Amino acid sequence: MARTQGSHSDITGPRIRSAALQLFAQHGYAAVSMRQIAKEVGVQAGALYNYTPDKQSLLHSLMEGHMRELLAAWQAVDTPKDLPGDPLDRLERFVRFHIGFHMQRPDAVFIAYMELRNLSEENFAAIEALRRSYEDALEAILKRGVESGQFTLSDSKIATLAVIAMLNGVMTWYRSGGRLSLDEVENVYWDMVRKSVTA
């Protein structure tokens, strides 16, 4: 299949991903067609298939890219030299990292959580494995805190999911220029998380 005139793989590929991300977040995966994505990018619908086999593959690619970027960014922040480290310090680092990272990617975050139901069984399993890796990183911190006597938790897995759910809430209501700066919001959330896991 001939590439659309003026189309360059190193430019068009990222533009397709960007357009799909925005459209999926705005209208929902099921409501967006490949033709709409092509129109947004400014290429013929058939040209999309030079970059992705189908819409399902595109959704999976967006989710996988987001999760791999998240995991790499966290590993860069929580380096081996920090391990085992002080659990309270590492938990604070996680809270601030999670809010800061996700606030810069609201569309990717929305899709990562709201469009899981639209993944094929195989793709769902792959994304869930990546999500568990991130959750496991937080749970390891919480377990270490329990072992050291700093944290009091009846179930570290539930606590892990509860903390992540709490932090994700920031993305639904925070607006730049509001009453609190993002740093101040991070401080408030860190205080809430700290109090929820300490005796």
N, C-alpha and C positions, 0 to 999 in steps of 0.2 A: 504494500500500500504506500503510495507516495505521500511524503510529508507535505503539509500545507505550506504554501509559499510564505516565507518570512518566519517560519516556525523553527526554533532552535531547541534541541533537547535540554540544554542546560538552563534555558530560560522558560520554555513552555512547561516542562515537567513541574517545576516548583510553582508556576502560576496555576496549573491545574489543581495541585494539592491545596494551594491557598484558597482558590475559588470554591472547591469542594468543602473545605473546612468551614468557610463562611456560610455557604448555602445550607449545609447540613445543620449547623448550629442555629441558623435563623428559621428554617422551615421544617427541619426534621429530615432524616435520611430517606424515609419512605416517600416523602412528597417531592423529592428532588430527582430530576431525570438527568441522564448523561447529556441530553441535548441542552438543558439549562446550564450545566457546567461549561459545556463547549461555548455557549453564547457568552457567558460571563468572561471567558478567557479570550474569545474572539477567534476561535478556530472552528472548523467544521466538526460535527459530532463524530464522524468516523475517525478523525485525527486523534481523538482521545485514546483509541485502542492501540496507538503506538506507544502509549505510556502506561496503560493499565489494562488488564484483561477484561475487567467489568467493574460495576459499581461496588460490589461486595469487596473485591480486592482493594479498591480505593479506600473504603471505610476501614478495613483492617490495617492497611498501610498507615493511615493517619493515626489510628489508635496505637499501633505498635511503635511508630516513630515518637509519639508523645511519651509513652511509657519508658522507652529506652533512653530518651533524653532525660527524663526525670530520674531514672536510676543512676545514670552516669553523673548527673549534676549532684545528686546526694552523695555518691561515693567520693566525689571530688571535695565535698565539704566535710564528710565524716571519714577521714583517712585512717589507714591502719595504725598510724602513730597515735591516734586518739583512743585506740582500743586497749583495754576495756574502758578506760577513762571514767570520769565521774558521771554516773547516770543522770543526775540532775542537769549538769552542764550539757550533756549530749541531748537530753530531751528538749531543753530550751533551744538548742541549735536546730533540732528537727522542726519544732513549732515555727520558728522564724523562717527557716528554709522553705517549709511547705507553703506558708502564706505568700512569701515573696515570689517563689517560683510560679505558683499557680495564678497569682494576680496578673502576671504578664501574659498569660495564655488562656483567657476566659473561654474562648470558643473550643479549644482543644480539651479543656477540663469538662465543659458541658457535654461534648460528644463522648468523652471517655467514660462518663457515668450514665448518660441518658440513652445512648445508642447501643449499649451492650446487647440488648434484646434483639437487635437486627443483625447480629453476627451469625454466621453459620456455626454449627456445632464445633467444627474444627478450629475456626478462627476464635471463637469464644474461649475455648480451652487455652489457646496460645496467649491471649490477652490476660486471662485470669491468672496464668502462671506468672506473668510479669507483675501483675497487681499484687500477687501474694509475696513476691520478692520484696516489694516496697513495704508492704505491711509487716513482713518478717523483720525488716530492719528496725522498725519502730518497736515491735514486740520484743526483740532482743534487748533493746534499751530498757523497756519496762521490766522484763524478767531480771535483768541485772540490778535494777533498782530495788526489786523485792528481795533479791539475794543479799544485797548490801544493807537491807533494813531501812532504806530511804523511802521506799514506796510501799503502800498497803493496797493490794488489789486482790479481789476474790477470783478474777478470771482475766488473765493477761490478754487473751484473744479478743474478748468483748471490749476490754479497755482500749485495745489498739483500734478497733473499728469505731468506737465512740469518739476517740480523740480525732481520728481522721475526718469523721463526719462533722464534728464541731468545727474543725479548721476549714473544711470545704464550704461551710456556711458563709464565710467572709465573702466568697466570690458572688454570692447571690444578692448581697445588699450594699457592699462597700462602693462608694463613688468618690473619685478624686475630687478634692475641693470641698468635701463635706466637713462636718464638725470636728472630726479627728483625722490626723495624718495616718498614713499606713504604719509608720513606726509606732504611733500611739495605739493603734488597733492591735499590732503585734504584742505590745506590752500587756494590754488587757487580756488577750487570749492566752498569753503565756501564764499570766496570773491565774486564770481559770483552770488551765490544764494542770499547773503545778498543784493547786489546791485539790484537784480531783484525784490525784494519785498519791499524795502524801498523807501521812497519818495526822 
